Amino acid sequence: MEGMSERPSPPAMPDAGHHVPEPPAQGAGVDVVHLGWGSKSRRRLVIEVLLVLGVSLGQSAVYSVVSLLDKLSRAPIAQGTSTLNAVRNNREFFDFTYQILDILFALVPVMLVFYLLAEPGKSVFRRIGLDWRHPVRDGLGALGLLVVIGIPSLGLYAAGRAMGITTEIIPSALNQYWWTVPVLVLSAIRAGVLEEVILNGYLLSRLQKIGLGPWAAIVLSALLRGSYHAYQGFGPFIGNFAMGLLFGWVYKKYGRVAPLVVAHALIDIAAFTLGPALGFGG
C-alpha cells in the first residue's frame, strides 16, 4: 500500500578511448545524457545513487526484506501484522514530537536530491515537474491515478489476506489526540513526496544517465518500490511493483512528479484515516 528525472550536469569531456556521450534522451522529465561505461563521471554517479538510496529508500528496502524473512521464520505470513503509523511514546507531548521529527527528517533525502539535481539559474522543481504550471491537468491526472491504483489495491489486499500471502495491515495505531488526523495527513504527504521525488524525479534519469534504457530504469525503480513494502507480505510487494511500473510510465510520458505525489498522498490519506472502513485491520 501506498513507496521516490533529474536535471543532468553538463556532460563531462569523454575520457580518451571512450565514445562521445549520446544525444539527450527525451521523455523522462528532463534531458538525460548517457555517460560512457568506463568514465569517471559514471562511476561517481553510481556511487551517488548508492549513497542517496543508502540513506533513504534503499535502506528501507533492506530492512523490509529482513523484516519479511523474520516474519516468515516465525509463523505463516498471514499471521503477522504491519503497523504503518505506530505510537512512539506513551506520553502525548513526546509522541507528537517524535511523529513530527520522523516526518521532517524523512524529507532530508528529498532535500539532498534537490541539491544534487540543482543547476545555477534553473529551477529543479520545474525540471522534475513539481510546480504549479499545470494545476488542472495535474489534479485530473492525480484523481485518475487514485482510481486506477486505489480501488484495485483494496481488492489485492483482500485477495492477499485470503490467500495467506499478506500480513494484516494496520494503517494507524496512534492514540486519539487532537493532532492524530493532521499527523496522519502529514505522514501521507511525506510518503508521497519522499517516494515519488526519489524514485521518479531522481532515480529514473540517474539510471538512464548511467546507461540503462528507460524501461530498464522503470523496472528497477519499481522493484525497489516493491521491496521496501515487502515487510507487509507478497501481495503488497506485487501491488507496489505494479504501481511503480505505472507511475514510472506516467513520468516517462509526461515528465511531471506533481500528479504522482498528489495521487500517492491521497491514497495514503484515505488508508491512514479510513483504514477500518476500507477493510484494513486495526
Order of alpha helices (4+ residues) and beta strands (2+ residues): alpha-alpha-beta-alpha-alpha-alpha-alpha-alpha-beta-alpha-alpha-alpha-alpha-alpha
